């Protein structure tokens, strides 16, 4: 009996203690809720996004948050990011003192062009008790378009203007020789090049007369992008097509600043995009909008059709930069007759890509038969790419074999080389 009494007494005491604790927790929760919900707008926040995203670059998102409570708070930001990023565990935590305003920042890197739809910016606020949290919702349903990499374009533009190109691998060149664009005939003065004397005019005027030339400007330059299935291959998350598009935008900006005319053509079985070469002030925006809307097809490219369209639509001799990809020499053989025909009338550059994913395999140490086999196949693929370059050179066709990430540098270098040699 005594034991039962003691157990009953102990249970009643434990129940009493638990009841007191529960009541205490309920009271604290009520007080906590009162602190959190008594202020109508306890925090103020907004999501500041760029006007447009730069594809394949880190784009900063800024969320300024201000504490309007009269006590220190803990905040947890959960932003509903666009589905393209596939980020489902995004969270940022911070603390705000009374009336403090803090700017929360994070960066996102898009790898596709198009529309990126944000959901709500959710901010959960906790008081010092941290029993309850209050949710605030801001900026529901924002949309940002991802355009070709204008950050990359501005970087190379700045480097070109500040003559710091060599720091990033761009060659510093010296223009040599004469261009062939005639300006006027003038009287000979001491120091003029005697090789420019116009003997017929000299005979008529009975005094030395010379031809005066000026640098050739406003040369048409077309970026021709293959949008067939071969350009869907991704490297470091970015498709070959998008590498070509980013390079085209950066290169076109440099060409326009050199007073040349920049144009654009995208093709597969047909010409899906055509922007005639121009050097108007608004032309870069026209090219940017056209590049934004280019997409790949799941079909093979028709170089024969491309040749007929070039012959029909590009009458003046131009620099043609053809972005495509040949994995095997047999693929080049099928298109070579059309490329040779184009090269007879224009300065043609065929741009294709190294398979950089094979580099680690090629430079690895093979320790078994399977590894030796894999390394041999990888080296065969790389060697065949170099054979394609030799094949094009044998027919007088210029080429660029490049890693995808070095594409823009190599294209601008080739353009500067042509300018220095007076080829355009």
C-alpha positions as CSV (number, residue, x, y, z in Angstrom):
1,X,0.0,0.0,0.0
2,X,2.8,2.4,0.9
3,X,4.5,1.7,-2.4
4,X,1.3,2.4,-4.4
5,X,0.8,5.6,-2.5
6,X,4.3,6.8,-3.3
7,X,3.9,5.9,-7.0
8,X,0.6,7.7,-7.1
9,X,2.1,10.7,-5.4
10,X,5.0,10.7,-7.8
11,X,2.8,10.5,-10.9
12,X,0.6,13.4,-9.6
13,X,3.7,15.5,-9.0
14,X,5.1,14.7,-12.5
15,X,1.7,15.5,-14.1
16,X,1.7,18.8,-12.2
17,X,5.2,19.7,-13.3
18,X,4.4,18.8,-17.0
19,X,1.2,20.8,-16.8
20,X,3.1,23.8,-15.5
21,X,5.7,23.4,-18.3
22,X,3.0,23.1,-21.0
23,X,1.1,26.1,-19.7
24,X,4.4,28.0,-19.6
25,X,5.2,27.1,-23.2
26,X,1.7,28.1,-24.3
27,X,2.1,31.4,-22.6
28,X,5.5,32.0,-24.1
29,X,4.1,31.0,-27.5
30,X,1.2,33.4,-27.2
31,X,3.6,36.2,-26.1
32,X,5.9,35.2,-29.0
33,X,3.0,35.3,-31.5
34,X,1.9,38.7,-30.0
35,X,5.4,40.1,-30.6
36,X,5.5,38.8,-34.1
37,X,2.0,39.7,-35.3
38,X,1.2,42.9,-33.5
39,X,3.1,44.9,-36.1
40,X,1.4,44.9,-39.4
41,X,4.5,45.2,-41.6
42,X,7.3,44.0,-39.3
43,X,9.8,43.9,-42.2
44,X,10.1,45.5,-45.6
45,X,11.8,43.7,-48.4
46,X,12.1,43.6,-52.2
47,X,13.8,41.5,-54.8
48,X,16.0,43.5,-57.2
49,X,16.9,41.5,-60.3
50,X,18.9,42.6,-63.4
51,X,16.8,43.9,-66.3
52,X,18.1,40.8,-68.1
53,X,20.3,37.9,-67.3
54,X,23.7,37.4,-69.1
55,X,23.7,33.8,-70.2
56,X,26.5,31.6,-68.8
57,X,27.6,34.4,-66.3
58,X,27.0,34.9,-62.6
59,X,24.1,37.4,-62.2
60,X,23.6,39.0,-58.9
61,X,20.2,39.1,-57.1
62,X,19.8,41.8,-54.4
63,X,17.2,41.6,-51.6
64,X,17.3,44.6,-49.2
65,X,15.5,43.8,-45.9
66,X,14.6,46.3,-43.1
67,X,13.6,45.4,-39.6
68,X,10.6,47.4,-38.3
69,X,10.3,45.5,-35.0
70,X,11.5,47.0,-31.8
71,X,13.7,43.9,-31.0
72,X,16.4,41.9,-32.7
73,X,15.0,39.3,-35.2
74,X,16.3,36.3,-37.0
75,X,15.3,36.0,-40.7
76,X,15.4,33.1,-43.1
77,X,15.1,33.9,-46.8
78,X,13.7,31.2,-49.0
79,X,13.5,32.5,-52.6
80,X,11.5,30.5,-55.1
81,X,14.0,30.3,-58.0
82,X,13.1,29.6,-61.6
83,X,12.8,25.9,-62.5
84,X,15.8,26.1,-64.9
85,X,18.2,26.4,-62.0
86,X,16.9,23.2,-60.4
87,X,17.8,24.5,-56.9
88,X,15.4,23.2,-54.3
89,X,17.3,23.8,-51.1
90,X,17.9,27.6,-51.4
91,X,18.1,29.3,-48.0
92,X,19.9,32.4,-46.5
93,X,19.9,33.2,-42.8
94,X,20.7,36.5,-41.2
95,X,20.0,38.7,-38.0
96,X,18.7,42.2,-38.0
97,X,19.0,44.7,-35.1
98,X,16.2,47.2,-34.4
99,X,15.6,49.4,-37.5
100,X,18.6,47.8,-39.2
101,X,18.5,47.4,-43.0
102,X,20.6,44.7,-44.5
103,X,21.1,43.7,-48.1
104,X,21.1,40.0,-48.9
105,X,22.8,39.0,-52.1
106,X,23.2,35.8,-54.1
107,X,24.2,34.9,-57.6
108,X,22.6,32.7,-60.2
109,X,24.1,31.4,-63.5
110,X,21.7,30.6,-66.3
111,X,22.9,28.2,-69.0
112,X,19.9,28.7,-71.3
113,X,18.4,31.6,-73.1
114,X,14.8,32.4,-72.5
115,X,12.4,33.5,-69.8
116,X,13.1,32.8,-66.2
117,X,10.1,33.0,-63.9
118,X,10.6,33.6,-60.2
119,X,8.1,32.6,-57.5
120,X,7.7,34.4,-54.2
121,X,10.4,35.7,-52.0
122,X,9.6,34.2,-48.6
123,X,11.1,35.6,-45.5
124,X,10.5,33.8,-42.2
125,X,10.9,36.0,-39.1
126,X,11.7,34.7,-35.6
127,X,11.7,36.7,-32.3
128,X,14.3,36.1,-29.6
129,X,12.1,33.3,-28.1
130,X,12.2,31.4,-31.5
131,X,9.0,29.5,-30.6
132,X,7.0,30.7,-33.6
133,X,7.9,32.2,-37.0
134,X,6.0,34.6,-39.2
135,X,6.1,34.4,-42.9
136,X,6.3,37.4,-45.2
137,X,5.8,37.1,-48.9
138,X,7.3,39.6,-51.4
139,X,7.8,40.0,-55.2
140,X,5.4,37.2,-56.4
141,X,5.9,36.2,-60.0
142,X,8.8,38.2,-61.4
143,X,10.2,37.3,-64.9
144,X,13.7,37.9,-66.3
145,X,14.9,37.1,-69.8
146,X,18.3,35.5,-70.3
147,X,20.1,37.1,-73.2
148,X,23.5,36.2,-74.9
149,X,26.4,37.1,-72.6
150,X,26.5,40.9,-72.6
151,X,28.9,40.7,-69.6
152,X,31.5,38.9,-71.9
153,X,30.8,41.4,-74.6
154,X,31.5,44.4,-72.3
155,X,34.6,42.8,-71.0
156,X,36.2,42.5,-74.4
157,X,35.0,45.9,-75.4
158,X,36.6,47.5,-72.4
159,X,39.9,45.6,-73.0
160,X,39.9,46.7,-76.6
161,X,39.4,50.3,-75.7
162,X,42.1,50.2,-72.9
163,X,44.6,48.3,-75.0
164,X,44.8,45.5,-72.4
165,X,43.9,42.7,-74.8
166,X,47.2,40.8,-74.4
167,X,46.4,40.2,-70.7
168,X,43.6,37.9,-71.9
169,X,45.4,36.3,-74.8
170,X,44.4,38.7,-77.6
171,X,47.3,39.6,-79.9
172,X,48.5,43.1,-80.2
173,X,48.9,43.7,-84.0
174,X,50.5,46.2,-86.3
175,X,48.8,47.0,-89.5
176,X,51.2,46.5,-92.5
177,X,51.1,47.3,-96.2
178,X,48.4,49.2,-98.1
179,X,44.7,48.8,-98.3
180,X,43.1,49.0,-101.7
181,X,40.4,51.5,-101.0
182,X,41.1,54.6,-103.2
183,X,40.4,58.0,-101.8
184,X,41.8,60.7,-104.1
185,X,44.7,61.9,-106.4
186,X,46.8,64.7,-105.0
187,X,50.0,66.5,-105.6
188,X,53.2,64.8,-104.6
189,X,54.8,66.3,-101.4
190,X,58.1,65.3,-99.8
191,X,57.6,62.1,-97.8
192,X,54.9,60.5,-100.0
193,X,55.4,57.0,-101.0
194,X,56.9,57.0,-104.6
195,X,55.2,53.7,-105.3
196,X,51.8,55.5,-105.3
197,X,52.8,57.9,-108.1
198,X,50.0,58.0,-110.8
199,X,52.0,58.4,-114.0
200,X,49.1,59.1,-116.3
201,X,47.8,62.0,-114.2
202,X,51.4,63.2,-113.8
203,X,51.8,63.4,-117.5
204,X,48.5,65.4,-117.9
205,X,49.4,67.9,-115.1
206,X,53.1,68.1,-115.9
207,X,53.9,67.5,-112.2
208,X,54.1,64.6,-109.9
209,X,50.7,63.3,-108.7
210,X,50.1,60.4,-106.3
211,X,47.2,58.2,-105.4
212,X,46.0,58.5,-101.8
213,X,44.5,55.5,-100.1
214,X,42.6,55.1,-96.9
215,X,42.0,52.2,-94.6
216,X,39.3,50.0,-95.8
217,X,36.2,50.3,-93.6
218,X,32.7,49.0,-93.5
219,X,33.6,45.6,-94.7
220,X,30.7,43.1,-94.4
221,X,31.3,40.4,-91.8
222,X,28.8,37.6,-91.3
223,X,28.6,35.2,-88.4
224,X,26.9,32.1,-89.8
225,X,25.7,29.7,-87.1
226,X,24.9,26.1,-87.7
227,X,21.8,25.3,-85.6
228,X,21.6,21.6,-86.4
229,X,21.7,18.8,-83.9
230,X,25.6,18.8,-83.8
231,X,25.5,22.1,-82.0
232,X,23.4,20.7,-79.1
233,X,26.5,19.1,-77.5
234,X,27.0,20.5,-74.0
235,X,30.4,21.5,-72.4
236,X,30.4,22.7,-68.8
237,X,26.6,23.0,-68.9
238,X,26.5,25.2,-72.0
239,X,25.6,24.0,-75.5
240,X,28.0,24.7,-78.4
241,X,25.3,26.8,-79.9
242,X,25.3,29.2,-76.9
243,X,29.1,29.3,-77.0
244,X,28.8,30.4,-80.7
245,X,26.1,32.9,-79.8
246,X,28.1,34.5,-77.0
247,X,31.2,34.7,-79.2
248,X,29.1,36.3,-82.1
249,X,27.8,39.0,-79.8
250,X,31.2,39.9,-78.4
251,X,32.9,39.7,-81.8
252,X,30.2,41.7,-83.6
253,X,30.6,44.5,-81.0
254,X,34.3,44.7,-81.7
255,X,33.7,44.7,-85.5
256,X,31.2,47.5,-85.3
257,X,33.6,49.5,-83.2
258,X,36.2,48.9,-85.9
259,X,33.7,50.5,-88.4
260,X,33.0,47.2,-90.1
261,X,29.5,45.9,-90.9
262,X,28.3,43.0,-88.9
263,X,25.6,40.5,-90.1
264,X,24.1,37.3,-88.9
265,X,22.8,34.1,-90.5
266,X,21.5,30.9,-88.8
267,X,20.9,27.7,-90.8
268,X,20.1,24.0,-90.8
269,X,17.8,22.8,-93.5
270,X,16.8,26.4,-94.1
271,X,17.8,29.9,-93.1
272,X,16.1,30.4,-89.8
273,X,17.6,33.9,-89.1
274,X,19.0,36.5,-91.4
275,X,20.2,39.9,-90.4
276,X,21.9,41.9,-93.2
277,X,25.3,43.4,-92.4
278,X,25.1,46.9,-91.2
279,X,27.0,49.4,-88.9
280,X,24.1,51.5,-87.7
281,X,24.1,52.6,-84.1
282,X,21.2,50.4,-83.2
283,X,22.4,47.4,-85.1
284,X,24.0,45.7,-82.1
285,X,20.6,45.6,-80.4
286,X,19.1,44.1,-83.5
287,X,21.8,41.4,-83.5
288,X,21.2,40.8,-79.8
289,X,17.5,40.2,-80.2
290,X,18.1,37.9,-83.2
291,X,20.6,35.9,-81.2
292,X,18.2,35.6,-78.3
293,X,15.7,33.8,-80.5
294,X,18.0,31.3,-82.1
295,X,17.4,27.6,-81.2
296,X,18.9,24.3,-82.4
297,X,17.0,21.8,-84.6
298,X,17.1,18.0,-84.4
299,X,18.1,17.7,-88.0
300,X,21.4,17.8,-90.0
301,X,22.7,21.0,-91.6
302,X,22.3,21.5,-95.4
303,X,25.5,23.2,-96.5
304,X,24.3,23.0,-100.1
305,X,21.3,25.2,-99.3
306,X,23.6,27.5,-97.3
307,X,25.8,28.0,-100.4
308,X,22.8,28.9,-102.6
309,X,21.6,31.4,-100.0
310,X,25.0,33.0,-99.6
311,X,25.3,33.4,-103.3
312,X,21.8,34.9,-103.5
313,X,21.9,37.2,-100.5
314,X,25.5,38.2,-100.0
315,X,26.7,39.9,-103.2
316,X,29.8,41.8,-101.9
317,X,33.0,39.9,-100.9
318,X,32.7,39.4,-97.1
319,X,34.3,37.7,-94.2
320,X,32.2,34.7,-93.3
321,X,32.6,33.0,-89.9
322,X,30.9,29.7,-90.0
323,X,30.3,28.2,-86.6
324,X,29.7,24.4,-86.9
325,X,31.2,21.2,-85.6
326,X,32.8,18.3,-87.4
327,X,33.5,15.2,-85.3
328,X,34.9,13.1,-88.1
329,X,36.7,13.8,-91.4
330,X,33.9,12.0,-93.2
331,X,31.5,14.7,-92.0
332,X,33.8,17.3,-93.6
333,X,34.1,15.4,-96.9
334,X,30.3,15.7,-97.4
335,X,30.3,19.4,-97.0
336,X,33.7,20.3,-98.5
337,X,32.5,20.9,-102.1
338,X,30.1,23.6,-100.8
339,X,32.7,25.2,-98.6
340,X,35.2,25.4,-101.4
341,X,32.5,27.1,-103.6
342,X,31.8,29.7,-100.9
343,X,35.6,30.3,-100.4
344,X,36.0,31.3,-104.1
345,X,33.9,34.4,-103.5
346,X,34.4,35.2,-99.9
347,X,37.0,35.1,-97.1
348,X,35.8,31.9,-95.3
349,X,36.6,30.8,-91.8
350,X,35.3,27.5,-90.6
351,X,35.1,27.3,-86.8
352,X,34.7,24.0,-85.0
353,X,35.4,22.6,-81.5
354,X,37.8,20.4,-79.7
355,X,36.2,17.8,-77.4
356,X,37.6,19.2,-74.2
357,X,35.9,16.4,-72.2
358,X,38.5,14.0,-73.7
359,X,41.5,16.0,-72.4
360,X,41.7,14.2,-69.0
361,X,41.4,10.8,-70.7
362,X,44.1,11.7,-73.2
363,X,46.6,12.9,-70.5
364,X,45.8,10.1,-68.0
365,X,48.0,7.1,-67.3
366,X,46.6,3.9,-68.8
367,X,47.1,1.1,-66.3
368,X,45.0,-1.7,-67.9
369,X,43.9,-2.9,-71.3
370,X,40.5,-1.1,-71.1
371,X,42.2,2.2,-70.2
372,X,44.7,1.8,-73.1
373,X,41.8,1.2,-75.5
374,X,39.8,4.3,-74.2
375,X,42.9,6.5,-74.4
376,X,43.7,5.3,-77.9
377,X,40.2,6.1,-79.1
378,X,40.3,9.5,-77.5
379,X,43.6,10.4,-79.2
380,X,42.2,9.2,-82.5
381,X,39.3,11.6,-82.2
382,X,41.6,14.5,-81.3
383,X,44.0,13.6,-84.2
384,X,41.1,13.5,-86.6
385,X,40.2,17.1,-85.7
386,X,43.7,18.2,-86.6
387,X,43.4,16.4,-89.9
388,X,40.3,18.4,-90.6
389,X,42.2,21.6,-90.1
390,X,44.9,20.4,-92.6
391,X,42.3,19.4,-95.1
392,X,40.7,22.8,-95.0
393,X,44.0,24.6,-95.3
394,X,44.9,22.5,-98.4
395,X,42.0,24.2,-100.2
396,X,42.7,27.7,-98.9
397,X,40.0,27.7,-96.3
398,X,40.8,29.3,-93.0
399,X,39.8,27.4,-89.8
400,X,39.7,27.8,-86.1
401,X,39.9,24.6,-83.9
402,X,39.2,25.8,-80.4
403,X,38.1,24.7,-77.0
404,X,34.5,26.0,-76.3
405,X,35.6,28.3,-73.5
406,X,38.3,29.9,-75.6
407,X,36.1,30.5,-78.6
408,X,35.6,34.3,-78.3
409,X,39.3,35.0,-77.8
410,X,40.2,32.9,-80.9
411,X,37.6,34.5,-83.1
412,X,38.6,38.0,-82.2
413,X,42.3,37.1,-82.7
414,X,41.5,35.8,-86.2
415,X,39.6,38.9,-87.1
416,X,42.5,41.1,-85.9
417,X,44.9,39.0,-87.9
418,X,42.9,39.5,-91.0
419,X,42.8,43.2,-90.4
420,X,46.5,43.4,-89.9
421,X,47.2,41.5,-93.1
422,X,44.8,43.7,-95.1
423,X,42.6,40.7,-96.1
424,X,39.4,42.6,-95.1
